[in-house]
Each structure stands twice: as structure tokens, then as C-alpha cells.
Amino acid sequence: MTRPSGRLQALQNDILEDIARGEPLIACMERLCHRAEAISPGVICSVVAIDNQCCLQPLASPSLPPHYVGAIKGVPAGPEVGSCGTAIFRGEPVEVTDIATDPLWRAYTDLALPLGLRACWSTPIKARDGRVVGAFAFYFRTARRAGALERRIVATCVHLCAIAIEHDEVRTRNHRLAYFDTLTGLPNRSQFNSAIAEMSAAGRRYGLMLIDIDHLKTVNDTLGHAAGDALIAVVGRRLDVALAGCLTCRIGGDEFAVLVPDCREPARMRAFASAAMAAVAVPFDHDGHSLVPGITIGGVIAGEDGQDTVTLRQNADLALYHAKETRRGRYVRFRRQLRSAMMHRIRTRRDVAGALGDDRIIPYYQPVIRLDTNEVVGLEALARMRLDDGRIIAAGEFQDALRDPKIAHRTTTQMLTAVATDMAEWRASGLNFQHVAVNVTSADFQKGDLVQRATRTLEKAGVPLQQLVIEVTEQVFMGGRKDGVARTMEALRANGSPVALDDFGTGFASLTHLLDFPIDIIKIDRSFVGSIDSGARSEIIIEALLTMTRRLGMKIVAEGIEKQAQAERLSEMGCGLGQGYLYSPPVPASIIREWLQRFAQPIQATVPTRGLVANAA
């Protein structure tokens, strides 16, 4: 018969081999208990761990009935919580020789004594860093102390338990790192890939939503990455709660993916998308700053919008991209037309990028006219692209490309350089003009270098910055932080360059912009000018704008004048400046040179002002 010491050595070797093979922790602990009980007949073995709240979590108690194990599950460790709870609390062995009389068991005698449990010796299990991670216990059916052999068994088993639990912690930690996002605690891209592949392979009908956090980059750039991380974490938590029953994963920096099971109806997807957007949009505070999260969603339904995972994800991406460009903050479901629209955008961006590399983005100029004298007082530079075959196309035909911030930024830089070169040449030839306006985009404000680029470009060309008007639309205001845009505009004005608000009265433009942003010039949108001779409403609005801008010290320009009657009526109402096809379409620099030679104001009539000519406003 094998001696106890040999059997103890065999137990140790076998359990270590189980751990090395990656056997589940509970299976290792069950085998450990059975082997320990076999070496010392009459003892009952138990192993408990503790969770993050220091509550008991039974791992193995093969000889104890389920109701006993269930009764101690989740009980907080404490100073009088039987032998195991107390040993964990104290961090030292607790040997109770008589459960019936020991105060540590006062609350648990009714649980233990009916089972014939009379004594219990429990030893804390400690990790290498000294943390208590559980307890190993021997129960006895008689009131007594442990013998010498039993103490040797306990010492060996406690050591093995510590190794097994630490190994399981490492395995669990590695699993979380592999399959869960550390910032949000949500499943990560790997788990998402596995889940969508499994659902597709099983032929299940499901919905897929791809979700982007709106304006995360702006938060990172203005408030720091800690604020950005807080925003991501809050959005992740809210999505997880709002989309209960779905699998919500974080698959990228600002991107989440949601798998909606058993989804066959578009209405079900819309309902989940609406719930997500509503849950996310509640303000929260971070370090004294109030942040209002927003998300944009693209969605597909398996079967209708694609069969395989690759197609479904591509189509969800297309829907999300379209939503971000046209309906930010909303939900867009994929439709087949989006694919052709996307291919068009990709081709357009490629064409514009090539044109920028070849210096084929050029300015065309439309004159700004003094309505009472028909003299040219200024110009607006409009981007055009020269194609490989020599044809010229207007910016409206490559507008999609300008939604790319890098392309928009490069386009503005190339336009500023070309305009400054033309202005320098006209000045050198003695041609008179007061200003040239250049349109900029929200990308120019987000980059933060617009003032430096404009100043550097015009100084290099020898042109005063006072002759450059920067034109913005309300989209610029909506596309960046209000204070950042306002500071840039104020810096431009401080350097001498006036700022004009283009297309006033359309889209999101409102009177509040005149309060929030430093503006010198308002350009009345062509929609008002076009209907001035067909209804009183446009006249009333234009008259109100003229009165308001005069009192605010701003200049006003009417756009889109196409008929002489429109020009005459505007002049009668007191509008001094305008532009439109009545006078000239946008034309290349060579033709504008002739315009300036023939129709420019006489030099002696030019009055130096901050913006447009004072005597024409």
C-alpha cells in the first residue's frame, strides 16, 4: 500500500499537470478535494474563492450537499463568518474545534450541525503578492483538532490552490484582453468577428448597426484625451444598457458595432437605433465641463442587405459613412443606391487629389459690383478644377471630395496661393480693386492654422491682408467649437482681413450667428434675390437685413443677381453691392484682368476701409 507521503506527492504532481494542461479551475479543485479526502479518510474538503466584493464563491465541495454550498455563496467575508469567511477576513488560519460552541459559527450552526459537521479548520489561500484569494478547509465529523498528516495535506493543498487560482486569474485576464475592450468593458472586435461569423454560419436573421461617436476628435483636441476616453466610456455604458438583448461591441477608437438578434423588420432596427440615440444624448460632466454625447448610426439587415459577413459589414459601413456626411446624429439604413454614390465619391476624391497634385485646382473670379455705378469694387474667387482633357468644372461637381478634411484643407491652401499670385500681378499692373474673397471650410478652422496660412501666403506675394476677405458659411459654425471658430475669425480681423458670412438666410444660418461670431459682411443668399420681383416677402426680409446690418456696422452684398430689374430694386432699397450672372459668370484671371481695366473704380474714388467701400454700403 502506498504511504501517505507518496500519495501526497502524487496528488501534487497530478494537480500541477492539470494546471499546466489548462484544465478548468473548478475541475482542478474538484479533483484536489477528492484526492485529499482519499488520503485522509473521514475529512470533508472544501475550496472557496472570493470575488471583487470579497464575497465567498465556492469552487469545490464535492462531499457537501448543494444546499450548503448554495447557502454560503455570495456571503461577505467577515470577523464571524464561520471558519472560511473569518480566515479570509483575518488573513490567517482559523481552527474551530467545536462548531456548536464557537462564536465564529453562531450564525451558521443551524446550517452545519444537521449535516454532522462538528469542527472546521480553514486556511487562507494567498497569491504571490500577498493578496488573499480564497480559503481551503477541512471539516470533521467529530469535535477535534487536525492531526499531523492532515496539516501536511492542508499545506500542500493550499499551495496548489494558490498556483491554480493565480493561473486562472492570468488566463481570465488574458481572455479579457483578447476579447474585451479595456476602456468600456464591452466585447471587442475579436469577439464581434466571432459572433457575426457564428450568426451568419447558422443562417440566423439579424441586424447590424455600426455606430460612430460624433466629434470625438474635437473633444480630444480641446479638452484632452482623458475627456475623450470618458466620452467613449459613457457612450459604451449607455449603449450596453439601452440595447439589452443585443451584443454591443467596441471595435475601434470611436466606433461600436451592435448585433441585433432575430431582426427581420426595418422597424425593429429603427426602434433600437432611436433607443440608442436617446440614451446616449444625455449630458454628463467631466472635470467641470458639460459634454453632450452624440452618435451616428448605419444599419443593415442580414438577408435583405447582404448574405455574407463581408458584404454586410461593407454595406453597414456605407450606410454609416452616408449618415455622417448627410445626416450626422441620425440613423441611416443601407440601400443599394448608396454603393454607387460611394463609388462616385471615391472617384471624385481621387480626381481632386490628383488635380491638387498637378496644380489643376484654380480660381475663377466673379466681380462684386457697385450697383449704382456698375463699377467693380471686388471679386469672389471660386474653385474650379481643370480636367485632363482641358475642360473646367465648377466646385459643385467635386463638392463630395471637399467633405474630406485633408482635401478641403489642401484646396484652400492652393486657392490662397493662386489668388495671392493673381492679386500681386494685378497690383503690379496698376489695376484697382478693393478686395478678393476666398471661401474656406470647417476643415480650415479645425486645423487651426488658417490665420498663419493666409498671412504667410499674402506676405510672400506682397499683398496686404486687408485685401483678402475670408468667406464662411453656417456649416463652418456647425462643424467646430464655437469659441475656436470665433477666435480664429477675430484673429483674421485683427490682422486686417474682413470676414463675410455667405449664403445668409439658408440652412442653419440664423441671427444668433451675428451675436456669437465677429462678422463684417453679410451676403444675401440668391434665393431671396431671385424672388424679389415676384413677392413682397423677400423684399421685407431684405429690407430688414439692410436696416439691421447698417445699425450693426456691417456691409451687405446681394448674390445671384440675374435681371436688371432685380439690381434696380435692390439699389432702390439701399443695397449698394451685388454680384451675379447679370454682370458676369465666374471667369478666369485673364478675363477678370480686362474687367478691372474697363470697369474698376477710379483709384481716387477708393476709400480705405476695413471691409468693402464705405460709400457703397
BELPE-V505016 format. One record per residue. N is the residue number from 1. RES is the residue in one small letter. OMEGA is omega as a letter, one per 20 degrees, with the letter a starting at -180 (999 if undefined). Layout:
n = [N | N]
res = [RES | RES]
omega = [OMEGA | OMEGA]
//
This chain:
n = [1 | 2 | 3 | 4 | 5 | 6 | 7 | 8 | 9 | 10 | 11 | 12 | 13 | 14 | 15 | 16 | 17 | 18 | 19 | 20 | 21 | 22 | 23 | 24 | 25 | 26 | 27 | 28 | 29 | 30 | 31 | 32 | 33 | 34 | 35 | 36 | 37 | 38 | 39 | 40 | 41 | 42 | 43 | 44 | 45 | 46 | 47 | 48 | 49 | 50 | 51 | 52 | 53 | 54 | 55 | 56 | 57 | 58 | 59 | 60 | 61 | 62 | 63 | 64 | 65 | 66 | 67 | 68 | 69 | 70 | 71 | 72 | 73 | 74 | 75 | 76 | 77 | 78 | 79 | 80 | 81 | 82 | 83 | 84 | 85 | 86 | 87 | 88 | 89 | 90 | 91 | 92 | 93 | 94 | 95 | 96 | 97 | 98 | 99 | 100 | 101 | 102 | 103 | 104 | 105 | 106 | 107 | 108 | 109 | 110 | 111 | 112 | 113 | 114 | 115 | 116 | 117 | 118 | 119 | 120 | 121 | 122 | 123 | 124 | 125 | 126 | 127 | 128 | 129 | 130 | 131 | 132 | 133 | 134 | 135 | 136 | 137 | 138 | 139 | 140 | 141 | 142 | 143 | 144 | 145 | 146 | 147 | 148 | 149 | 150 | 151 | 152 | 153 | 154 | 155 | 156 | 157 | 158 | 159 | 160 | 161 | 162 | 163 | 164 | 165 | 166 | 167 | 168 | 169 | 170 | 171 | 172 | 173 | 174 | 175 | 176 | 177 | 178 | 179 | 180 | 181 | 182 | 183 | 184 | 185 | 186 | 187 | 188 | 189 | 190 | 191 | 192 | 193 | 194 | 195 | 196 | 197 | 198 | 199 | 200 | 201 | 202 | 203 | 204 | 205 | 206 | 207 | 208 | 209 | 210 | 211 | 212 | 213 | 214 | 215 | 216 | 217 | 218 | 219 | 220 | 221 | 222 | 223 | 224 | 225 | 226 | 227 | 228 | 229 | 230 | 231 | 232 | 233 | 234 | 235 | 236 | 237 | 238 | 239 | 240 | 241 | 242 | 243 | 244 | 245 | 246 | 247 | 248 | 249 | 250 | 251 | 252 | 253 | 254 | 255 | 256 | 257 | 258 | 259 | 260 | 261 | 262 | 263 | 264 | 265 | 266 | 267 | 268 | 269 | 270 | 271 | 272 | 273 | 274 | 275 | 276 | 277 | 278 | 279 | 280 | 281 | 282 | 283 | 284 | 285 | 286 | 287 | 288 | 289 | 290 | 291 | 292 | 293 | 294 | 295 | 296 | 297 | 298 | 299 | 300 | 301 | 302 | 303 | 304 | 305 | 306 | 307 | 308 | 309 | 310 | 311 | 312 | 313 | 314 | 315 | 316 | 317 | 318 | 319 | 320 | 321 | 322 | 323 | 324 | 325 | 326 | 327 | 328 | 329 | 330 | 331 | 332 | 333 | 334 | 335 | 336 | 337 | 338 | 339 | 340 | 341 | 342 | 343 | 344 | 345 | 346 | 347 | 348 | 349 | 350 | 351 | 352 | 353 | 354 | 355 | 356 | 357 | 358 | 359 | 360 | 361 | 362 | 363 | 364 | 365 | 366 | 367 | 368 | 369 | 370 | 371 | 372 | 373 | 374 | 375 | 376 | 377 | 378 | 379 | 380 | 381 | 382 | 383 | 384 | 385 | 386 | 387 | 388 | 389 | 390 | 391 | 392 | 393 | 394 | 395 | 396 | 397 | 398 | 399 | 400 | 401 | 402 | 403 | 404 | 405 | 406 | 407 | 408 | 409 | 410 | 411 | 412 | 413 | 414 | 415 | 416 | 417 | 418 | 419 | 420 | 421 | 422 | 423 | 424 | 425 | 426 | 427 | 428 | 429 | 430 | 431 | 432 | 433 | 434 | 435 | 436 | 437 | 438 | 439 | 440 | 441 | 442 | 443 | 444 | 445 | 446 | 447 | 448 | 449 | 450 | 451 | 452 | 453 | 454 | 455 | 456 | 457 | 458 | 459 | 460 | 461 | 462 | 463 | 464 | 465 | 466 | 467 | 468 | 469 | 470 | 471 | 472 | 473 | 474 | 475 | 476 | 477 | 478 | 479 | 480 | 481 | 482 | 483 | 484 | 485 | 486 | 487 | 488 | 489 | 490 | 491 | 492 | 493 | 494 | 495 | 496 | 497 | 498 | 499 | 500 | 501 | 502 | 503 | 504 | 505 | 506 | 507 | 508 | 509 | 510 | 511 | 512 | 513 | 514 | 515 | 516 | 517 | 518 | 519 | 520 | 521 | 522 | 523 | 524 | 525 | 526 | 527 | 528 | 529 | 530 | 531 | 532 | 533 | 534 | 535 | 536 | 537 | 538 | 539 | 540 | 541 | 542 | 543 | 544 | 545 | 546 | 547 | 548 | 549 | 550 | 551 | 552 | 553 | 554 | 555 | 556 | 557 | 558 | 559 | 560 | 561 | 562 | 563 | 564 | 565 | 566 | 567 | 568 | 569 | 570 | 571 | 572 | 573 | 574 | 575 | 576 | 577 | 578 | 579 | 580 | 581 | 582 | 583 | 584 | 585 | 586 | 587 | 588 | 589 | 590 | 591 | 592 | 593 | 594 | 595 | 596 | 597 | 598 | 599 | 600 | 601 | 602 | 603 | 604 | 605 | 606 | 607 | 608 | 609 | 610 | 611 | 612 | 613 | 614 | 615 | 616 | 617]
res = [m | t | r | p | s | g | r | l | q | a | l | q | n | d | i | l | e | d | i | a | r | g | e | p | l | i | a | c | m | e | r | l | c | h | r | a | e | a | i | s | p | g | v | i | c | s | v | v | a | i | d | n | q | c | c | l | q | p | l | a | s | p | s | l | p | p | h | y | v | g | a | i | k | g | v | p | a | g | p | e | v | g | s | c | g | t | a | i | f | r | g | e | p | v | e | v | t | d | i | a | t | d | p | l | w | r | a | y | t | d | l | a | l | p | l | g | l | r | a | c | w | s | t | p | i | k | a | r | d | g | r | v | v | g | a | f | a | f | y | f | r | t | a | r | r | a | g | a | l | e | r | r | i | v | a | t | c | v | h | l | c | a | i | a | i | e | h | d | e | v | r | t | r | n | h | r | l | a | y | f | d | t | l | t | g | l | p | n | r | s | q | f | n | s | a | i | a | e | m | s | a | a | g | r | r | y | g | l | m | l | i | d | i | d | h | l | k | t | v | n | d | t | l | g | h | a | a | g | d | a | l | i | a | v | v | g | r | r | l | d | v | a | l | a | g | c | l | t | c | r | i | g | g | d | e | f | a | v | l | v | p | d | c | r | e | p | a | r | m | r | a | f | a | s | a | a | m | a | a | v | a | v | p | f | d | h | d | g | h | s | l | v | p | g | i | t | i | g | g | v | i | a | g | e | d | g | q | d | t | v | t | l | r | q | n | a | d | l | a | l | y | h | a | k | e | t | r | r | g | r | y | v | r | f | r | r | q | l | r | s | a | m | m | h | r | i | r | t | r | r | d | v | a | g | a | l | g | d | d | r | i | i | p | y | y | q | p | v | i | r | l | d | t | n | e | v | v | g | l | e | a | l | a | r | m | r | l | d | d | g | r | i | i | a | a | g | e | f | q | d | a | l | r | d | p | k | i | a | h | r | t | t | t | q | m | l | t | a | v | a | t | d | m | a | e | w | r | a | s | g | l | n | f | q | h | v | a | v | n | v | t | s | a | d | f | q | k | g | d | l | v | q | r | a | t | r | t | l | e | k | a | g | v | p | l | q | q | l | v | i | e | v | t | e | q | v | f | m | g | g | r | k | d | g | v | a | r | t | m | e | a | l | r | a | n | g | s | p | v | a | l | d | d | f | g | t | g | f | a | s | l | t | h | l | l | d | f | p | i | d | i | i | k | i | d | r | s | f | v | g | s | i | d | s | g | a | r | s | e | i | i | i | e | a | l | l | t | m | t | r | r | l | g | m | k | i | v | a | e | g | i | e | k | q | a | q | a | e | r | l | s | e | m | g | c | g | l | g | q | g | y | l | y | s | p | p | v | p | a | s | i | i | r | e | w | l | q | r | f | a | q | p | i | q | a | t | v | p | t | r | g | l | v | a | n | a | a]
omega = [a | r | a | a | r | r | r | r | r | r | a | a | a | a | r | r | r | a | a | a | a | r | r | a | a | r | r | a | r | a | r | a | r | a | r | r | r | r | a | a | r | r | r | a | r | r | r | r | r | r | a | r | r | r | a | r | a | r | a | r | a | a | r | a | a | a | r | a | r | a | a | a | r | r | r | r | a | a | a | a | a | a | a | a | r | r | r | a | a | a | r | a | r | a | r | a | r | a | a | a | a | a | r | a | a | a | a | a | a | r | a | a | r | r | a | r | a | r | a | r | a | a | r | r | a | r | a | r | r | r | r | a | r | r | r | a | r | r | r | a | r | r | a | r | r | r | a | r | a | r | r | r | a | a | r | a | r | r | r | r | r | r | a | a | r | r | r | r | r | a | r | r | r | r | r | r | a | a | r | r | a | a | a | a | a | r | a | a | a | a | r | a | r | a | a | r | a | a | r | a | a | r | a | r | a | r | r | r | r | a | r | r | a | r | r | a | r | r | r | a | a | a | r | a | r | r | r | r | r | r | r | a | r | r | r | r | a | r | a | a | a | a | r | a | r | r | a | a | r | a | r | a | a | a | r | r | a | r | a | a | r | a | r | a | r | a | r | r | r | a | r | r | r | r | a | a | r | a | a | a | r | a | r | a | r | r | r | r | r | a | r | a | r | r | r | a | r | a | r | r | a | a | a | a | r | a | a | a | a | a | a | a | r | a | r | r | r | r | r | r | r | r | a | a | a | a | a | a | a | r | r | r | a | r | a | a | a | a | r | r | r | r | r | r | a | r | a | r | r | a | a | r | r | r | r | r | a | a | r | r | a | r | r | a | r | a | r | a | r | a | a | a | a | r | r | r | a | a | r | r | a | a | r | r | r | a | a | a | r | r | r | r | a | a | r | a | r | a | r | a | a | r | r | a | a | r | r | r | r | r | r | r | a | r | r | a | a | a | r | r | r | r | r | a | r | r | r | a | r | r | a | r | a | a | r | r | r | r | r | a | r | r | r | r | r | r | r | a | a | a | a | a | a | a | a | a | a | r | r | r | a | a | r | a | r | a | r | r | r | r | r | r | a | r | r | r | a | a | a | r | a | a | r | r | a | r | r | r | r | r | r | a | r | r | r | a | r | r | r | r | a | r | a | r | a | r | a | a | a | a | a | r | r | r | a | a | r | a | r | a | r | r | a | a | a | a | r | a | a | a | a | a | a | r | a | a | a | r | a | a | a | r | r | r | r | r | a | a | r | a | r | r | r | r | a | r | r | a | r | r | a | a | r | a | r | r | a | a | r | a | r | a | r | r | a | a | r | r | r | a | r | a | r | r | r | a | a | a | a | r | r | r | r | r | a | r | a | a | a | r | r | a | a | r | a | r | r | r | r | a | r | a | a | a | r | a | 999]
//
